[in-house]
């Protein structure tokens, strides 16, 4: 049957997990909260994975 190649589905699943992983990590993280967490997630969605690297290195921006 044409178009039912499972390797395409597996590749798409890996890409989707790879794209969602930083967002899930930030959502579960206790390093930031509230508006700062939302800002980091929006940066990842609209900028790139590079924002996740900055989150890992710099978060939290303000010490509580």
MARBA-3410 file (N, C-alpha, C, O; in Angstrom, 1 decimal):
64
0.8,-1.2,0.0,0.0,0.0,0.0,0.9,1.2,0.0,1.8,1.4,0.8 ~ 0.6,2.1,-0.9,1.4,3.3,-1.0,1.1,4.3,0.1,0.0,4.5,0.5 ~ 2.2,5.0,0.5,2.0,6.1,1.5,1.9,5.6,2.9,1.6,6.4,3.8 ~ 2.1,4.3,3.2,2.0,3.8,4.5,3.4,3.4,5.1,3.5,2.5,5.8 ~ 4.4,4.1,4.7,5.8,3.8,5.1,5.9,4.2,6.6,5.9,5.4,6.9
6.2,3.3,7.4,6.3,3.6,8.9,7.5,4.4,9.2,7.5,5.1,10.3 ~ 8.5,4.4,8.4,9.7,5.2,8.7,9.4,6.7,8.7,10.0,7.5,9.5 ~ 8.5,7.2,7.9,8.2,8.6,7.8,7.5,9.0,9.1,7.7,10.0,9.7 ~ 6.6,8.1,9.6,5.9,8.4,10.9,6.9,8.4,12.0,6.7,9.2,12.9 ~ 7.8,7.5,12.0,8.8,7.5,13.1,9.7,8.7,13.1,9.9,9.3,14.2
10.1,9.2,11.9,10.9,10.4,11.8,10.1,11.6,12.3,10.6,12.4,13.0 ~ 8.8,11.7,11.9,8.0,12.8,12.4,7.8,12.7,13.9,7.7,13.8,14.5 ~ 7.6,11.6,14.5,7.5,11.4,15.9,8.7,11.9,16.6,8.7,12.6,17.6 ~ 9.9,11.5,16.1,11.2,11.9,16.7,11.3,13.4,16.7,11.8,14.1,17.6 ~ 11.0,14.0,15.5,11.1,15.5,15.4,10.1,16.2,16.3,10.5,17.2,17.0
8.9,15.7,16.5,7.9,16.3,17.4,8.3,16.2,18.8,8.2,17.1,19.6 ~ 8.9,15.1,19.2,9.4,14.9,20.6,10.6,15.8,20.8,10.7,16.5,21.9 ~ 11.4,15.9,19.8,12.6,16.8,20.0,12.2,18.2,20.1,12.9,19.0,20.7 ~ 11.1,18.6,19.4,10.7,20.0,19.5,10.0,20.3,20.8,10.1,21.4,21.3 ~ 9.2,19.3,21.3,8.5,19.5,22.5,9.3,19.3,23.8,8.9,19.8,24.8
10.4,18.6,23.7,11.2,18.3,24.9,11.6,19.5,25.7,11.4,19.5,26.9 ~ 12.2,20.5,25.1,12.6,21.7,25.9,11.4,22.4,26.5,11.6,22.9,27.7 ~ 10.3,22.4,25.9,9.1,23.0,26.5,8.6,22.2,27.7,8.3,22.8,28.7 ~ 8.6,20.9,27.6,8.3,20.1,28.7,9.2,20.2,29.9,8.8,20.3,31.0 ~ 10.5,20.3,29.6,11.5,20.5,30.6,11.3,21.8,31.4,11.4,21.8,32.6
11.1,22.9,30.6,10.8,24.2,31.3,9.5,24.2,32.1,9.5,24.7,33.2 ~ 8.5,23.5,31.6,7.2,23.5,32.3,7.4,22.8,33.6,6.8,23.1,34.6 ~ 8.2,21.7,33.7,8.4,20.9,34.9,9.5,21.5,35.8,9.7,21.1,36.9 ~ 10.3,22.5,35.3,11.4,23.0,36.1,10.9,23.9,37.2,9.9,24.6,37.1 ~ 11.7,23.9,38.3,11.4,24.8,39.4,12.4,26.0,39.4,12.4,26.8,40.4
13.2,26.1,38.4,14.1,27.3,38.3,13.4,28.6,38.1,13.8,29.6,38.6 ~ 12.3,28.6,37.4,11.5,29.8,37.2,10.1,29.5,37.4,9.6,28.4,37.6 ~ 9.3,30.6,37.4,7.8,30.4,37.6,7.1,31.6,37.0,7.7,32.6,36.6 ~ 5.8,31.4,36.8,5.0,32.5,36.3,5.3,33.1,35.0,5.5,32.3,34.0 ~ 5.4,34.4,34.9,5.7,35.1,33.7,7.0,34.8,33.1,7.2,34.8,31.9
8.0,34.6,33.9,9.3,34.3,33.4,9.3,32.9,32.7,10.0,32.8,31.6 ~ 8.6,32.0,33.2,8.5,30.6,32.6,7.8,30.8,31.3,8.2,30.2,30.3 ~ 6.7,31.5,31.2,6.0,31.7,30.0,6.9,32.4,29.0,6.8,32.1,27.8 ~ 7.7,33.4,29.4,8.5,34.1,28.4,9.6,33.1,27.8,9.8,33.2,26.6 ~ 10.1,32.3,28.6,11.1,31.3,28.1,10.5,30.3,27.1,11.0,30.0,26.1
9.2,29.9,27.4,8.5,29.0,26.5,8.2,29.7,25.2,8.4,29.1,24.2 ~ 7.8,30.9,25.3,7.5,31.6,24.0,8.8,31.8,23.2,8.7,31.8,22.0 ~ 9.9,32.1,23.9,11.1,32.2,23.2,11.5,31.0,22.4,11.9,31.0,21.3 ~ 11.3,29.8,23.1,11.6,28.6,22.4,10.7,28.3,21.2,11.1,27.9,20.2 ~ 9.4,28.6,21.4,8.5,28.4,20.3,8.8,29.3,19.1,8.8,28.8,18.0
9.1,30.6,19.4,9.2,31.5,18.3,10.6,31.8,17.8,10.9,32.3,16.7 ~ 11.6,31.5,18.7,13.0,31.7,18.3,13.6,30.4,17.8,13.9,30.2,16.6 ~ 13.9,29.6,18.8,14.5,28.3,18.4,15.0,27.5,19.7,14.8,28.0,20.8 ~ 15.7,26.4,19.4,16.3,25.7,20.5,17.4,26.5,21.2,17.7,26.2,22.4 ~ 17.9,27.5,20.5,19.0,28.3,21.1,18.5,29.0,22.4,19.2,29.1,23.4
17.2,29.3,22.5,16.6,29.9,23.7,16.6,28.9,24.8,16.8,29.3,26.0 ~ 16.5,27.6,24.5,16.5,26.6,25.6,17.9,26.5,26.1,18.1,26.3,27.3 ~ 18.9,26.6,25.3,20.3,26.6,25.8,20.5,27.8,26.7,21.2,27.7,27.8 ~ 20.0,29.0,26.3,20.1,30.1,27.2,19.4,29.9,28.5,19.8,30.3,29.6 ~ 18.2,29.3,28.4,17.5,29.0,29.7,18.3,28.1,30.6,18.4,28.4,31.8
18.9,27.1,30.0,19.7,26.2,30.8,20.9,26.9,31.5,21.2,26.6,32.6 ~ 21.5,27.9,30.8,22.6,28.6,31.3,22.3,29.8,32.2,23.0,30.0,33.2 ~ 21.2,30.5,31.9,20.9,31.7,32.6,19.7,31.8,33.6,19.7,32.6,34.4 ~ 18.8,30.9,33.4,17.6,30.9,34.3,17.9,30.6,35.7,18.8,29.8,36.0 ~ 17.4,31.3,36.7,16.4,32.4,36.6,17.2,33.7,36.3,18.3,33.9,36.7
16.5,34.6,35.6,17.1,35.9,35.3,17.2,36.7,36.5,18.2,37.4,36.8 ~ 16.1,36.8,37.3,16.1,37.5,38.6,16.1,36.5,39.8,15.4,35.6,39.8 ~ 17.0,36.7,40.7,17.1,35.9,41.9,15.9,36.3,42.8,15.7,37.5,43.0 ~ 15.3,35.3,43.4,14.1,35.7,44.3,14.6,35.8,45.7,13.8,36.1,46.6
END
